[in-house]
Amino acid sequence: MKPPEIHPPETKLPADAGIANQSAVSFYTLQESLVPRRWKVLIFAAAAVLAIGVVAWVRPTGSHSAAATSSAEPSAGAWSRRTAYLVGSKEPREIVVYDGSNGLENYRMEFGWTPEANGVGWIFRAQDSANYYAAKVRLLQAGITPAVSLDHFTVVQGVEGPHSQKAITLTKVAGSVLVRLDASGPAFTLSIDGNPVDYWTDSRFSSGSLGFYEDRGARPLVQTLRFTFQKKGGTQTVLASLE
């Protein structure tokens, strides 16, 4: 007589066991059977350590940033663009902020500008898109005796304050002029081609970012853009570009 077959007792799996198994397969894809899982874990860990090492090597160290004087070449992605909040304005205003200037107090901003009617406007000590100082220079008169207008104002909670305006005659007929703004405490000095042409004080904003603003989509045309930041331990000069 043939002995009876003995079957092991049936084990019932939990209802979600199939789901857990499927997620394990989808995570490792179809190569799970080719490489043991423990080797995959080791490979992933080694890759993570390598990535951390590369980041630590690329990032500047604290000793480098604390140097008395340092400089940096132009870098892509150093600007942040946002729409300004301006009460009562029917024309949109865009502001472009240099990220490396966030929270700074004293600095110098200088750039080359070829005089033209649209002019160039910039912001400084910017807290956000509704609170900042602003200035603008534009061509008033071309020809043998070219003249430009200088304008500065303050925006607080999106409300643009009165404009302070004056006109000056340029010392040269053709070519670009060097525009420079120095911010030191509550004092601001605007210079054209190395000559101070305007000075004022305002203590409402003690620190903040700098950049440019655009009305009616008119993009500022500047060359040789340079920032000099006064930080603890020294100064830092940065060559930047809006391109």
VOZAMI-537851 format. One record per atom (N, C-alpha, C): y, z, x; atom name. Coordinates in steps of 0.02 Angstrom, whole numbers, always signed. Example, Ala and Ser with C-alpha at 12.3 -4.5 7.8 and 13.67 -1.06 7.14 Angstrom:
<sites>
        Y        Z        X   site
     -284     +390     +660      N
     -225     +390     +615     CA
     -165     +390     +660      C
     -112     +354     +642      N
      -53     +357     +684     CA
       +2     +394     +645      C
</sites>
This chain:
<sites>
        Y        Z        X   site
      -60       +0      +43      N
       +0       +0       +0     CA
      +62       +0      +44      C
     +112      -41      +27      N
     +174      -47      +65     CA
     +218      +14      +52      C
     +240      +47     +107      N
     +280     +108      +97     CA
     +347      +90      +65      C
     +373     +133      +23      N
     +437     +119      -11     CA
     +494     +117      +39      C
     +543      +71      +27      N
     +602      +65      +70     CA
     +650     +121      +57      C
     +679     +147     +112      N
     +725     +203     +106     CA
     +795     +178     +122      C
     +841     +184      +76      N
     +911     +161      +85     CA
     +956     +222      +95      C
    +1003     +218     +142      N
    +1049     +275     +151     CA
    +1094     +282      +89      C
    +1114     +342      +76      N
    +1155     +353      +16     CA
    +1221     +314      +22      C
    +1244     +286      -34      N
    +1305     +246      -36     CA
    +1366     +291      -28      C
    +1411     +270      +17      N
    +1473     +308      +28     CA
    +1530     +271       -5      C
    +1566     +306      -49      N
    +1622     +276      -84     CA
    +1685     +286      -45      C
    +1722     +230      -33      N
    +1785     +233       +3     CA
    +1842     +249      -44      C
    +1895     +281      -18      N
    +1954     +293      -60     CA
    +1984     +227      -83      C
    +2021     +232     -138      N
    +2048     +171     -168     CA
    +2094     +134     -121      C
    +2130     +169      -76      N
    +2179     +136      -33     CA
    +2151     +118      +35      C
    +2086     +125      +46      N
    +2058     +110     +111     CA
    +2065      +37     +128      C
    +2057       -7      +78      N
    +2064      -79      +90     CA
    +2134      -97     +112      C
    +2184      -64      +83      N
    +2253      -78     +101     CA
    +2266      -57     +173      C
    +2242       +2     +193      N
    +2252      +25     +261     CA
    +2220      -21     +311      C
    +2160      -46     +294      N
    +2126      -92     +339     CA
    +2163     -157     +346      C
    +2190     -183     +290      N
    +2227     -246     +292     CA
    +2289     -239     +335      C
    +2326     -183     +330      N
    +2387     -176     +369     CA
    +2370     -171     +443      C
    +2314     -141     +461      N
    +2295     -137     +532     CA
    +2281     -206     +560      C
    +2249     -249     +520      N
    +2234     -316     +543     CA
    +2297     -358     +549      C
    +2343     -352     +500      N
    +2404     -392     +501     CA
    +2449     -372     +559      C
    +2448     -308     +579      N
    +2490     -285     +634     CA
    +2468     -316     +700      C
    +2403     -317     +711      N
    +2377     -344     +774     CA
    +2360     -418     +770      C
    +2368     -448     +713      N
    +2353     -519     +699     CA
    +2281     -534     +713      C
    +2265     -598     +727      N
    +2196     -619     +735     CA
    +2168     -605     +804      C
    +2207     -578     +850      N
    +2183     -566     +917     CA
    +2155     -496     +926      C
    +2147     -460     +872      N
    +2121     -392     +878     CA
    +2052     -390     +909      C
    +2011     -439     +894      N
    +1943     -440     +920     CA
    +1940     -460     +994      C
    +1994     -491    +1021      N
    +1993     -515    +1089     CA
    +2015     -461    +1139      C
    +2063     -418    +1120      N
    +2089     -367    +1165     CA
    +2080     -298    +1132      C
    +2048     -251    +1165      N
    +2040     -184    +1137     CA
    +2108     -153    +1120      C
    +2109     -114    +1067      N
    +2172      -85    +1044     CA
    +2203      -39    +1096      C
    +2162       -1    +1133      N
    +2190      +45    +1181     CA
    +2228       +8    +1236      C
    +2205      -54    +1254      N
    +2243      -93    +1303     CA
    +2308     -118    +1274      C
    +2309     -135    +1210      N
    +2371     -157    +1178     CA
    +2423     -101    +1179      C
    +2401      -40    +1166      N
    +2448      +16    +1167     CA
    +2477      +25    +1236      C
    +2434      +19    +1287      N
    +2459      +26    +1356     CA
    +2508      -30    +1373      C
    +2494      -92    +1351      N
    +2539     -148    +1364     CA
    +2607     -137    +1331      C
    +2605     -114    +1268      N
    +2667     -102    +1232     CA
    +2708      -48    +1266      C
    +2675       +5    +1289      N
    +2711      +59    +1322     CA
    +2743      +35    +1387      C
    +2706       -5    +1426      N
    +2733      -31    +1489     CA
    +2793      -75    +1476      C
    +2790     -117    +1423      N
    +2846     -160    +1407     CA
    +2908     -120    +1388      C
    +2898      -65    +1351      N
    +2954      -24    +1331     CA
    +2987       +9    +1392      C
    +2946      +33    +1439      N
    +2974      +64    +1499     CA
    +3013      +13    +1540      C
    +2986      -49    +1545      N
    +3021     -101    +1582     CA
    +3088     -118    +1550      C
    +3090     -122    +1483      N
    +3152     -138    +1448     CA
    +3204      -84    +1460      C
    +3184      -21    +1457      N
    +3231      +34    +1469     CA
    +3258      +31    +1540      C
    +3214      +14    +1587      N
    +3236       +9    +1657     CA
    +3287      -46    +1667      C
    +3277     -103    +1633      N
    +3324     -159    +1639     CA
    +3392     -139    +1611      C
    +3393     -106    +1552      N
    +3455      -85    +1522     CA
    +3492      -36    +1567      C
    +3455      +12    +1595      N
    +3487      +62    +1639     CA
    +3515      +29    +1701      C
    +3483      -25    +1724      N
    +3507      -58    +1785     CA
    +3569     -100    +1770      C
    +3572     -131    +1711      N
    +3628     -175    +1694     CA
    +3690     -134    +1676      C
    +3683      -78    +1640      N
    +3740      -39    +1619     CA
    +3775       -8    +1678      C
    +3843      -10    +1680      N
    +3878      +20    +1736     CA
    +3870      +95    +1736      C
    +3867     +124    +1795      N
    +3858     +196    +1800     CA
    +3926     +231    +1795      C
    +3923     +296    +1784      N
    +3984     +334    +1777     CA
    +4025     +334    +1840      C
    +3994     +333    +1898      N
    +4031     +334    +1961     CA
    +4071     +271    +1970      C
    +4046     +215    +1944      N
    +4082     +152    +1950     CA
    +4143     +152    +1905      C
    +4137     +175    +1843      N
    +4192     +175    +1797     CA
    +4246     +224    +1816      C
    +4230     +272    +1857      N
    +4279     +322    +1877     CA
    +4317     +302    +1939      C
    +4309     +241    +1963      N
    +4344     +219    +2022     CA
    +4419     +217    +2009      C
    +4458     +226    +2061      N
    +4531     +230    +2053     CA
    +4559     +166    +2024      C
    +4536     +109    +2047      N
    +4559      +45    +2020     CA
    +4499       -2    +2015      C
    +4491      -33    +1957      N
    +4435      -78    +1947     CA
    +4459     -138    +1907      C
    +4419     -191    +1908      N
    +4436     -250    +1870     CA
    +4373     -279    +1841      C
    +4381     -320    +1789      N
    +4324     -351    +1755     CA
    +4341     -423    +1739      C
    +4292     -466    +1744      N
    +4302     -536    +1727     CA
    +4299     -544    +1651      C
    +4324     -601    +1624      N
    +4321     -612    +1553     CA
    +4249     -610    +1527      C
    +4240     -580    +1469      N
    +4173     -574    +1441     CA
    +4174     -595    +1369      C
    +4121     -630    +1348      N
    +4117     -653    +1279     CA
    +4102     -594    +1233      C
    +4126     -600    +1172      N
    +4111     -548    +1123     CA
    +4152     -485    +1132      C
    +4209     -488    +1168      N
    +4250     -429    +1180     CA
    +4304     -420    +1126      C
    +4303     -461    +1074      N
    +4354     -459    +1022     CA
    +4323     -445     +954      C
    +4360     -410     +912      N
    +4339     -397     +843     CA
    +4392     -425     +796      C
    +4372     -466     +749      N
    +4418     -496     +701     CA
    +4410     -463     +634      C
    +4467     -449     +601      N
    +4465     -419     +534     CA
    +4527     -440     +496      C
    +4524     -435     +430      N
    +4580     -451     +387     CA
    +4624     -389     +380      C
    +4688     -396     +393      N
    +4734     -340     +389     CA
    +4748     -323     +316      C
    +4760     -259     +304      N
    +4781     -237     +237     CA
    +4857     -233     +238      C
    +4889     -275     +196      N
    +4962     -280     +196     CA
    +4986     -279     +124      C
    +5020     -225     +105      N
    +5044     -216      +36     CA
    +5096     -269      +19      C
    +5086     -302      -38      N
    +5136     -349      -63     CA
    +5137     -417      -29      C
    +5093     -430      +17      N
    +5094     -494      +52     CA
    +5052     -545      +16      C
    +5080     -605       +9      N
    +5044     -660      -23     CA
    +5008     -703      +29      C
    +5026     -694      +92      N
    +4995     -732     +145     CA
    +4945     -688     +183      C
    +4885     -714     +195      N
    +4836     -673     +231     CA
    +4856     -663     +304      C
    +4840     -604     +330      N
    +4852     -589     +400     CA
    +4786     -568     +432      C
    +4769     -600     +488      N
    +4710     -582     +525     CA
    +4731     -547     +589      C
    +4694     -495     +608      N
    +4707     -462     +672     CA
    +4644     -468     +715      C
    +4656     -478     +779      N
    +4602     -486     +828     CA
    +4611     -432     +880      C
    +4565     -384     +883      N
    +4572     -325     +925     CA
    +4526     -330     +985      C
    +4552     -312    +1043      N
    +4511     -310    +1104     CA
    +4473     -244    +1104      C
    +4406     -248    +1103      N
    +4365     -188    +1095     CA
    +4372     -138    +1152      C
    +4386     -162    +1212      N
    +4391     -117    +1269     CA
    +4452      -73    +1269      C
    +4498      -82    +1220      N
    +4559      -43    +1219     CA
    +4558      +13    +1167      C
    +4502      +25    +1136      N
    +4497      +74    +1082     CA
    +4516     +144    +1106      C
    +4563     +176    +1070      N
    +4580     +245    +1083     CA
    +4623     +258    +1145      C
    +4647     +206    +1178      N
    +4687     +217    +1238     CA
    +4760     +231    +1220      C
    +4795     +265    +1266      N
    +4864     +286    +1254     CA
    +4914     +240    +1289      C
    +4908     +234    +1355      N
    +4958     +198    +1395     CA
    +4927     +136    +1426      C
    +4961      +80    +1420      N
    +4935      +19    +1449     CA
    +4990      -34    +1454      C
    +4973      -88    +1489      N
    +5016     -146    +1496     CA
    +4978     -207    +1471      C
    +5012     -248    +1432      N
    +4984     -310    +1406     CA
    +5029     -367    +1428      C
    +5002     -417    +1461      N
    +5042     -473    +1484     CA
    +5004     -539    +1476      C
    +5041     -591    +1461      N
    +5010     -657    +1452     CA
    +5062     -711    +1461      C
    +5037     -771    +1477      N
    +5080     -830    +1481     CA
    +5085     -864    +1414      C
    +5144     -887    +1397      N
    +5156     -919    +1332     CA
    +5204     -977    +1340      C
    +5185    -1035    +1314      N
    +5230    -1094    +1314     CA
    +5271    -1091    +1250      C
    +5337    -1084    +1255      N
    +5379    -1075    +1195     CA
    +5370    -1129    +1143      C
    +5357    -1108    +1082      N
    +5351    -1154    +1025     CA
    +5370    -1115     +962      C
    +5382    -1153     +908      N
    +5412    -1124     +847     CA
    +5368    -1072     +813      C
    +5302    -1081     +813      N
    +5259    -1033     +779     CA
    +5259     -965     +814      C
    +5269     -966     +879      N
    +5271     -904     +917     CA
    +5203     -871     +925      C
    +5204     -811     +952      N
    +5143     -773     +961     CA
    +5157     -700     +943      C
    +5113     -672     +902      N
    +5121     -602     +881     CA
    +5063     -561     +906      C
    +5077     -499     +925      N
    +5024     -456     +951     CA
    +5032     -385     +922      C
    +4979     -347     +924      N
    +4979     -279     +898     CA
    +4961     -231     +955      C
    +4981     -168     +947      N
    +4966     -117     +998     CA
    +4967      -49     +964      C
    +4933       -1     +995      N
    +4922      +65     +967     CA
    +4893      +60     +896      C
    +4849      +13     +886      N
    +4821       +1     +819     CA
    +4769      +55     +803      C
    +4778      +88     +746      N
    +4729     +137     +722     CA
    +4673     +103     +683      C
    +4692      +56     +641      N
    +4646      +17     +600     CA
    +4684      -44     +575      C
    +4657      -78     +525      N
    +4688     -140     +501     CA
    +4749     -128     +457      C
    +4769      -65     +446      N
    +4827      -50     +404     CA
    +4879       -7     +440      C
    +4866      +11     +503      N
    +4911      +55     +540     CA
    +4916      +32     +612      C
    +4975       +5     +632      N
    +4982      -21     +700     CA
    +5055      -38     +713      C
    +5071      -45     +777      N
    +5135      -74     +798     CA
    +5124     -149     +808      C
    +5177     -188     +800      N
    +5171     -260     +809     CA
    +5235     -288     +839      C
    +5229     -343     +875      N
    +5287     -378     +904     CA
    +5273     -452     +902      C
    +5327     -491     +906      N
    +5319     -563     +904     CA
    +5376     -595     +943      C
    +5360     -650     +977      N
    +5410     -690    +1011     CA
    +5400     -763     +990      C
    +5455     -798     +974      N
    +5450     -868     +954     CA
    +5511     -906     +976      C
    +5505     -971     +980      N
    +5559    -1014    +1004     CA
    +5611    -1023     +949      C
    +5674    -1010     +967      N
    +5730    -1022     +921     CA
    +5764    -1088     +935      C
    +5772    -1103     +998      N
    +5810    -1163    +1018     CA
    +5781    -1192    +1081      C
    +5766    -1256    +1079      N
    +5742    -1292    +1138     CA
    +5801    -1327    +1172      C
    +5788    -1362    +1226      N
    +5840    -1400    +1259     CA
    +5860    -1370    +1325      C
    +5923    -1383    +1344      N
    +5948    -1362    +1409     CA
    +5954    -1286    +1413      C
    +5972    -1255    +1357      N
    +5978    -1182    +1355     CA
    +5930    -1154    +1302      C
    +5865    -1151    +1318      N
    +5816    -1128    +1268     CA
    +5826    -1053    +1253      C
    +5815    -1036    +1190      N
    +5821     -967    +1168     CA
    +5760     -947    +1128      C
    +5741     -884    +1132      N
    +5684     -858    +1094     CA
    +5706     -796    +1056      C
    +5671     -781    +1002      N
    +5683     -721     +964     CA
    +5630     -669     +979      C
    +5649     -607     +983      N
    +5604     -551     +993     CA
    +5605     -507     +931      C
    +5546     -487     +910      N
    +5540     -451     +847     CA
    +5487     -397     +854      C
    +5501     -336     +832      N
    +5449     -285     +831     CA
    +5456     -242     +768      C
    +5399     -217     +743      N
    +5398     -179     +681     CA
    +5336     -135     +680      C
    +5331      -94     +628      N
    +5274      -48     +621     CA
    +5243      -56     +552      C
    +5177      -54     +549      N
    +5141      -55     +485     CA
    +5106      +12     +477      C
    +5122      +47     +422      N
    +5093     +113     +407     CA
    +5062     +111     +338      C
    +4998     +125     +335      N
    +4961     +124     +272     CA
    +4969      +57     +236      C
    +4972       +4     +275      N
    +4977      -63     +246     CA
    +5047      -83     +226      C
    +5097      -40     +236      N
    +5166      -55     +219     CA
    +5203      -75     +283      C
    +5230     -136     +284      N
    +5266     -161     +342     CA
    +5338     -136     +341      C
    +5358     -103     +394      N
    +5425      -75     +397     CA
    +5477     -126     +418      C
    +5540     -104     +426      N
    +5594     -149     +445     CA
    +5581     -181     +513      C
    +5605     -242     +522      N
    +5598     -278     +585     CA
    +5660     -269     +628      C
    +5649     -256     +692      N
    +5704     -254     +740     CA
    +5703     -320     +778      C
    +5758     -359     +773      N
    +5759     -426     +800     CA
    +5817     -435     +848      C
    +5806     -476     +899      N
    +5860     -496     +944     CA
    +5842     -563     +974      C
    +5891     -598    +1000      N
    +5881     -664    +1032     CA
    +5904     -661    +1104      C
    +5867     -696    +1147      N
    +5886     -700    +1217     CA
    +5881     -773    +1240      C
    +5918     -789    +1292      N
    +5915     -855    +1322     CA
    +5869     -854    +1382      C
    +5825     -903    +1386      N
    +5778     -906    +1441     CA
    +5812     -931    +1504      C
    +5787     -910    +1561      N
    +5817     -929    +1624     CA
    +5790     -996    +1650      C
    +5737    -1022    +1619      N
    +5710    -1087    +1640     CA
    +5698    -1130    +1579      C
    +5701    -1195    +1590      N
    +5699    -1243    +1535     CA
    +5627    -1259    +1514      C
    +5583    -1271    +1561      N
    +5516    -1295    +1546     CA
    +5464    -1247    +1573      C
    +5401    -1257    +1550      N
    +5346    -1217    +1574     CA
    +5335    -1154    +1533      C
    +5283    -1118    +1550      N
    +5267    -1057    +1513     CA
    +5308     -999    +1539      C
    +5315     -949    +1497      N
    +5350     -887    +1516     CA
    +5299     -830    +1515      C
    +5313     -780    +1555      N
    +5270     -722    +1558     CA
    +5297     -668    +1511      C
    +5257     -650    +1461      N
    +5274     -597    +1413     CA
    +5237     -534    +1432      C
    +5272     -478    +1434      N
    +5240     -415    +1454     CA
    +5265     -358    +1411      C
    +5217     -317    +1388      N
    +5234     -257    +1351     CA
    +5205     -197    +1387      C
    +5246     -146    +1399      N
    +5224      -84    +1429     CA
    +5229      -29    +1377      C
    +5173       +6    +1366      N
    +5172      +63    +1319     CA
    +5158     +126    +1360      C
    +5207     +172    +1359      N
    +5201     +234    +1397     CA
    +5226     +291    +1353      C
    +5180     +330    +1326      N
    +5200     +382    +1279     CA
    +5234     +351    +1219      C
    +5291     +378    +1196      N
    +5325     +349    +1138     CA
    +5372     +292    +1157      C
    +5374     +271    +1220      N
    +5421     +220    +1244     CA
    +5386     +153    +1253      C
    +5422     +100    +1234      N
    +5395      +32    +1240     CA
    +5448      -13    +1271      C
    +5427      -53    +1320      N
    +5472      -99    +1354     CA
    +5443     -170    +1350      C
    +5484     -216    +1326      N
    +5464     -287    +1322     CA
    +5501     -326    +1375      C
    +5463     -363    +1415      N
    +5494     -402    +1470     CA
    +5475     -475    +1464      C
    +5521     -519    +1484      N
    +5510     -590    +1487     CA
    +5521     -613    +1559      C
    +5470     -644    +1588      N
    +5474     -667    +1658     CA
    +5496     -611    +1705      C
    +5471     -551    +1693      N
    +5484     -495    +1737     CA
    +5549     -459    +1725      C
    +5589     -482    +1676      N
    +5653     -450    +1661     CA
    +5649     -411    +1595      C
    +5662     -346    +1596      N
    +5662     -307    +1533     CA
    +5715     -334    +1485      C
    +5694     -350    +1423      N
    +5740     -378    +1374     CA
    +5745     -336    +1311      C
    +5700     -288    +1302      N
    +5703     -244    +1243     CA
    +5667     -179    +1258      C
    +5694     -125    +1228      N
    +5666      -59    +1239     CA
    +5675      -18    +1175      C
    +5623      +19    +1156      N
    +5628      +61    +1096     CA
    +5577     +118    +1102      C
    +5584     +167    +1059      N
    +5538     +224    +1056     CA
    +5512     +233     +986      C
    +5451     +256     +980      N
    +5419     +269     +916     CA
    +5359     +315     +930      C
    +5356     +372     +897      N
    +5304     +421     +912     CA
    +5252     +426     +857      C
    +5250     +380     +809      N
    +5203     +386     +754     CA
    +5131     +376     +775      C
    +5118     +330     +821      N
    +5050     +318     +845     CA
    +5049     +332     +920      C
    +5009     +381     +939      N
    +5006     +400    +1010     CA
    +4952     +363    +1049      C
    +4905     +332    +1015      N
    +4852     +294    +1048     CA
    +4825     +242    +1000      C
    +4785     +197    +1027      N
    +4756     +146     +984     CA
    +4744      +81    +1021      C
    +4713      +34     +987      N
    +4691      -29    +1017     CA
    +4748      -79    +1020      C
    +4737     -133    +1058      N
    +4785     -187    +1060     CA
    +4750     -254    +1048      C
    +4790     -303    +1031      N
    +4762     -369    +1016     CA
    +4817     -415     +990      C
    +4799     -462     +946      N
    +4846     -511     +919     CA
    +4840     -512     +843      C
    +4891     -540     +811      N
    +4887     -551     +738     CA
    +4905     -622     +722      C
    +4877     -647     +668      N
    +4887     -716     +647     CA
    +4911     -717     +574      C
    +4969     -747     +562      N
    +4994     -759     +495     CA
    +4985     -832     +478      C
    +4962     -845     +416      N
    +4951     -914     +392     CA
    +4902     -952     +437      C
    +4857     -917     +468      N
    +4806     -949     +508     CA
    +4830     -978     +573      C
    +4891     -961     +594      N
    +4918     -987     +658     CA
    +4889     -947     +715      C
    +4845     -977     +753      N
    +4813     -943     +808     CA
    +4858     -940     +869      C
    +4865     -881     +900      N
    +4908     -877     +959     CA
    +4881     -918    +1017      C
    +4926     -952    +1052      N
    +4908     -993    +1110     CA
    +4935     -958    +1172      C
    +4891     -925    +1208      N
    +4912     -887    +1267     CA
    +4867     -906    +1326      C
    +4894     -895    +1385      N
    +4856     -907    +1447     CA
    +4863     -845    +1491      C
    +4820     -842    +1541      N
    +4821     -787    +1590     CA
    +4832     -720    +1557      C
    +4790     -704    +1509      N
    +4794     -641    +1473     CA
    +4766     -585    +1517      C
    +4806     -532    +1525      N
    +4787     -477    +1569     CA
    +4805     -410    +1537      C
    +4757     -363    +1539      N
    +4769     -295    +1516     CA
    +4764     -247    +1575      C
    +4809     -199    +1579      N
    +4804     -146    +1629     CA
    +4802      -80    +1592      C
    +4746      -45    +1595      N
    +4736      +18    +1559     CA
    +4745      +77    +1607      C
    +4782     +126    +1585      N
    +4789     +187    +1624     CA
    +4741     +239    +1597      C
    +4691     +255    +1639      N
    +4640     +303    +1620     CA
    +4638     +361    +1668      C
    +4601     +411    +1650      N
    +4594     +469    +1695     CA
    +4560     +446    +1760      C
    +4591     +462    +1815      N
    +4563     +443    +1879     CA
    +4590     +378    +1906      C
    +4632     +341    +1868      N
    +4659     +279    +1895     CA
    +4673     +228    +1841      C
    +4678     +165    +1861      N
    +4693     +111    +1814     CA
    +4637      +60    +1815      C
    +4633      +21    +1762      N
    +4583      -33    +1757     CA
    +4619      -96    +1734      C
    +4610     -151    +1771      N
    +4640     -215    +1753     CA
    +4586     -261    +1727      C
    +4598     -291    +1670      N
    +4549     -335    +1638     CA
    +4581     -403    +1626      C
    +4547     -456    +1648      N
    +4567     -524    +1632     CA
    +4527     -546    +1571      C
    +4562     -566    +1518      N
    +4529     -583    +1456     CA
    +4547     -653    +1434      C
    +4514     -677    +1382      N
    +4526     -743    +1356     CA
    +4514     -742    +1281      C
    +4555     -778    +1243      N
    +4545     -784    +1171     CA
    +4501     -843    +1153      C
    +4481     -883    +1202      N
    +4440     -942    +1188     CA
    +4370     -922    +1169      C
</sites>
